[in-house]
């Protein structure tokens, strides 16, 4: 799956899951050796579409490639504090390395994310700013994410949407409901998505950005109902696994019946 080189406010409305190594050298830098067992490449039809760079066990960069040409489309770089917490992620265009978007993260003393800020660029011009706040249950699971337009509340930030989550005791997120704020400042249920999972290890779980509803097991089905159109979008996912229970391949069937296959490669 690829992150598209588009920067648009619609990202506030719809969740994007991006799967993304270290043998290629981006920006002329030498890539560090991966820890054994870490995910390294995603292939589609034998072509690389996503790769991961690590510094030790910490994710430092994700690279996205055009499946047909192999060209670098975009890449994300990550910055961390002394505790290893992600404090900044930046997305760049693959060709000219122009900054596309930037996100910063703020935490409580207990390590829970409280706020993230987003800035989206077109060339060197800042086009759109937003921020999000987060709430958690007593177990530390993400319970609610609220997205605002603007930089912060003191500068007139406006609530645009929020998402509430349901999670099982095993940590898998089973449902999310997204609400949008209409012109009358009323919250309207925009979509409801339900998820189901296998019992095997999700290799991307530990790599998810803060504030993401990441589940420890692999997704096998998702069902999204968009309430104002009454349309339903169903995806199904199937896997083959190695002896550790890690997925080796993933087959995705989209709502229109199209099937796409991915291969996962690991550093071991």
C-alpha positions in Angstrom: 0.0 0.0 0.0 1.3 3.4 -0.9 1.0 6.8 0.6 -0.1 9.1 -2.2 1.7 12.4 -2.8 -1.4 14.4 -2.2 -1.9 16.8 0.7 -5.6 17.4 1.5 -7.9 18.2 4.4 -9.8 15.0 3.5 -7.2 13.2 5.6 -9.1 14.6 8.6 -12.1 12.6 7.6 -10.8 9.2 6.6 -8.3 7.0 8.3 -5.3 5.9 6.1 -3.4 2.7 6.9 0.0 2.7 5.3 2.3 -0.4 5.2 5.7 0.3 4.3 14.1 -1.1 4.4 17.1 -0.8 4.5 19.0 -2.1 1.4 18.3 1.1 -0.6 20.0 4.3 0.3 17.7 7.4 0.4 19.1 10.9 0.6 22.6 9.5 0.1 22.7 8.2 3.7 23.9 4.7 4.7 21.1 2.8 6.2 21.6 1.0 9.6 21.5 -2.7 9.9 18.1 -4.1 10.9 17.5 -6.0 14.1 16.7 -9.6 13.5 13.0 -10.3 12.8 11.9 -6.8 12.0 9.7 -6.2 8.9 11.9 -4.8 6.1 10.0 -4.8 2.7 6.6 -5.1 1.3 6.3 -6.4 -2.3 3.3 -6.4 -4.7 3.6 -8.7 -7.7 7.3 -9.0 -7.0 7.8 -5.2 -7.1 8.8 -3.3 -4.0 6.1 -0.9 -2.8 7.2 -0.1 0.7 10.4 -0.4 2.8 11.4 0.3 6.4 14.6 1.8 7.8 15.5 1.2 11.5 18.0 2.5 14.0 18.3 -0.5 16.2 14.7 -1.4 17.0 13.3 2.1 16.4 11.7 3.0 13.1 13.5 5.9 11.5 12.2 6.1 7.9 9.5 4.6 5.6 9.9 4.6 1.9 7.1 4.3 -0.7 7.7 3.2 -4.3 5.8 3.3 -7.6 4.9 -0.4 -8.2 5.3 0.0 -12.0 8.5 2.1 -12.3 10.2 1.4 -8.9 10.7 5.1 -8.4 10.6 6.5 -4.9 7.2 8.3 -4.6 7.5 9.6 -1.0 9.2 8.9 2.3 8.6 9.6 6.0 11.3 10.4 8.5 10.9 10.1 12.2 12.5 12.0 15.1 12.6 10.9 18.7 13.4 12.3 22.1 15.8 10.8 24.7 13.1 8.4 25.9 12.5 7.0 22.4 9.1 8.7 22.0 8.2 9.9 18.6 8.2 13.7 18.6 8.1 14.5 14.9 7.3 12.8 11.6 7.9 14.5 8.2 6.7 13.4 4.8 8.7 14.3 1.7 8.2 13.9 -2.1 10.4 11.2 -3.6 11.7 13.2 -6.5 12.5 16.7 -5.4 12.3 15.9 -1.6 9.9 18.8 -1.0 8.3 18.7 2.4 4.6 17.5 2.0 3.5 17.4 5.6 4.8 17.6 9.1 3.4 16.2 12.4 4.5 16.8 16.0 3.5 14.9 19.1 3.1 16.0 22.7 2.9 13.7 25.7 1.9 13.6 29.4 4.5 12.6 32.0 3.0 9.1 32.0 3.9 8.8 28.3 0.4 9.0 26.9 -0.1 11.2 23.8 -2.2 14.3 24.5 -1.9 16.3 21.3 -0.5 16.2 17.7 -0.2 19.0 15.3 -0.4 18.7 11.5 0.8 21.0 8.7 0.3 20.3 5.0 2.4 22.0 2.3 2.1 22.6 -1.5 5.7 23.3 -2.6 7.1 25.6 0.0 3.6 27.1 0.8 1.8 26.1 3.9 -1.7 25.1 2.8 -3.5 23.7 5.8 -3.0 23.2 9.6 -4.8 21.1 12.1 -4.4 19.4 15.4 -5.8 16.5 17.3 -6.4 15.7 21.0 -6.6 12.2 22.5 -8.4 10.4 25.3 -7.7 6.9 26.8 -9.5 4.4 28.9 -8.2 3.1 32.3 -6.1 0.5 30.5 -4.4 3.0 28.3 -6.3 2.1 25.1 -7.2 4.9 22.7 -10.8 5.9 23.4 -11.3 9.1 21.4 -9.5 11.2 18.9 -10.7 14.8 18.1 -9.5 16.7 15.1 -9.5 20.5 14.9 -8.9 22.9 12.0 -6.2 25.5 12.8 -3.1 25.6 15.0 -4.6 25.6 18.5 -7.7 26.6 20.5 -6.2 30.0 21.4 -6.0 30.8 17.7 -9.6 29.8 17.0 -9.2 26.1 16.3 -12.5 24.6 15.3 -13.6 21.0 16.0 -14.1 19.3 12.6 -14.5 15.6 13.5 -14.0 13.1 16.2 -13.7 9.3 16.3 -14.6 7.0 19.2 -13.1 3.5 19.5 -14.1 0.1 21.1 -11.4 -2.3 22.1 -11.4 -5.9 23.3 -9.4 -7.0 26.4 -6.7 -8.4 24.1 -6.1 -5.0 22.7 -7.7 -5.4 19.3 -9.9 -2.5 18.2 -13.2 -3.8 17.0 -15.2 -0.7 16.1 -14.7 3.0 15.4 -17.4 5.6 14.8 -16.5 8.8 13.1 -18.6 12.0 13.7 -18.3 15.2 11.7 -19.4 18.7 12.9 -21.9 20.3 10.6 -22.5 24.0 9.9 -24.8 24.1 13.0 -21.9 22.9 15.1 -23.7 19.6 15.7 -22.0 16.2 15.6 -23.4 13.9 13.0 -22.4 10.2 12.7 -20.5 10.0 9.4 -19.3 6.3 9.4 -19.1 3.2 11.5 -16.4 0.6 10.8 -16.1 -2.8 12.4 -13.1 -5.0 12.4 -12.2 -8.7 13.0 -8.8 -10.3 13.4 -6.8 -13.5 13.4 -4.8 -14.7 16.4 -1.3 -14.2 14.9 1.3 -11.5 15.4 0.8 -8.2 13.6 4.4 -7.1 12.6 3.3 -3.5 12.2 1.7 -3.1 15.6 4.9 -1.8 17.4 5.6 0.5 14.5 2.3 2.4 14.5 2.5 6.2 15.2 1.2 7.4 18.5 -2.5 8.1 18.5 -3.2 5.2 16.1 -5.7 2.5 16.9 -3.2 -0.3 16.2 -4.1 -3.9 17.1 -1.7 -6.7 18.1 -3.3 -9.2 15.7 -3.8 -9.1 11.9 -6.9 -7.7 10.4 -9.0 -10.2 8.5 -12.1 -8.2 7.7 -13.4 -4.6 7.8 -16.9 -3.3 7.2 -17.5 0.5 6.8 -21.0 2.0 6.6 -21.2 5.6 5.4 -24.4 6.7 7.0 -25.4 9.7 4.8 -25.1 7.6 1.6 -26.1 4.3 3.2 -23.2 2.7 1.3 -21.2 -0.2 2.7 -17.5 -0.9 2.0 -16.2 -4.4 2.8 -12.6 -5.6 2.7 -11.3 -9.0 3.5 -7.7 -10.1 4.2 -6.1 -13.5 4.3 -2.5 -14.6 5.1 0.1 -17.3 5.1 2.4 -17.4 8.1 5.9 -18.5 9.0 6.7 -20.8 11.9 6.6 -17.9 14.4 3.1 -17.0 13.3 4.2 -13.9 11.5 2.5 -13.2 8.1 4.5 -13.9 5.0 1.8 -13.0 2.5 -1.4 -10.9 2.6 -4.3 -11.1 0.1 -6.7 -8.2 0.0 -10.1 -8.3 -1.6 -11.6 -4.8 -2.0 -15.3 -3.9 -2.2 -15.4 -4.2 -6.0 -14.0 -7.7 -5.8 -10.5 -6.8 -6.9 -7.8 -9.0 -5.3 -4.3 -7.8 -4.6 -1.4 -9.7 -3.0 1.5 -8.6 -0.9 4.6 -10.3 0.3 6.3 -9.4 3.6 10.0 -9.7 4.0 11.9 -9.7 7.3 15.4 -9.0 8.3 16.0 -12.6 9.3 
